[in-house]
Amino acid sequence: MNFSKAGRFSNGFAAGGLAAVLGATLLAGCGEQKTVAVALPPAPVAPPVVIPPRPYPPVGAPANMAIPALGPDGVRMTVNAHLTPNQTLWNFRSAYNVAALNCTRPEHAEIVAGYRAFLKKHARGLTAANRAVDTEFKAKYGASFIRPREAYMTQVYNYFANPVTLRAFCDASLAMSRDAQLVAPANLSAFSETELPKLEQIFEAFFRAYEQYRIDAANWDAKYAPKPVTAGPVATSGVATAYAPATVQK
């Protein structure tokens, strides 16, 4: 009985003593306690969102410019679409006239001299074309054909004189005016049918560039433009309120 108690006492003392010795050893071995800083990997940083500038119209054109549409046959419905041979020649002469009046840069100076020579050399053919166009308008509009013809020709002149395309138009007109000096009167109509489409390509290239601008701008707006803030529903108490119509005192 006494032996059992002594045994338990001895075991307890041994366990407690061993813990004390181990604690002293650890403290003696470690000395002062130190805090070790452990470097953590940096948190991933999302790359900054770079918003590209919004697309802008080509060659400084207005942002809401009207562009002639393509017809069912794929021909753009400009003033030069589906012309008769006489109207083609007269529109060509009109384009040449616009170039002589508006292409005022020094590099385009010879256009004026070329146009004067063109009028003198081809006076008979131009007069005949002008009369033929009058006949065509009269057949379409009757005796009051002069007003619609003048309105149409105003559109033709404004079309070729568009400031947005004027620089490219003048460059093309300079090349055309040099070729025109070699044209014989008998070949005037054929020359106009070749050269007017070349001038028209200046405008077609611009129209296509403008249409692409509209597509690019719409895509940009869909991706980057601020979304409009809409007001949510107004919270109510859940009790419907009836409003009586106002009465007018007589």
Secondary structure, DSSP 8 states (H G I E B T S, - for coil): -HHHHHHHHHHHHHHHHHHHHHHHHHHHHH-S-------------------------GGG--TT-----B-TTS-B-STTSS--HHHHHHHHHHHHHHHHHH--SGGGTHHHHHHHHHHHHTHHHHHHHHHHHHHHHHHHHGGG-HHHHHHHHHHHHHHHT-TTTHHHHHHHHHHHHHHHTT--GGGHHHHHHHHHHHHHHHHHHHHHHHHHHHHHHHHHHHHHS------------S------------
